[in-house]
Amino acid sequence: MRNQQESAERVAAAIVGVLSSMALRVECANDRSAICYAVRSTSLRLRSIVLNRAALRRLLTATNGLVKIEYLKRDLLRTAVHRAEYRYPRSRRRAAIQN
C-alpha cells in the first residue's frame, strides 16, 4: 500500500513540477484520497491543484499513461492563467434543466 501511495505522489510531483517552485504541497484536510497543492504566484490565477490518488495510480498502469501524464502537464500550464482550481479528474457538471 505504501508503494502505491509513493507512486501516486511521484506522478503528482511530476505533473505539478511544470510550475517550478510556485506550487507547494499541502494537506487536504477533508479528503485523504487526494493530493493537494497550493500555488503562490501573482502572475497566475491558479491557487490550488487537487489530484485524485486513485486516478494517478490508474495512470501508472495504463498503456498510454505516459502520454496522458504529458497531456496533464500541458493542460495544467495552459489553464493556470484562466482557472483558480485545477482538478484531476475533472468533476462532471450536470446540464441546467430548463422548464
Buried (B, 14 or more C-beta within 10 A) or exposed (E): EEEEEEBBBEBBBBBBEBBEEBBEEEEBEEEEEBBBBEBEBEEBEBBBBBBBBEBBBBBBEEEEBEEBBEEBBEBBEEBBEEBEEBBBEEEEEEEEEEE
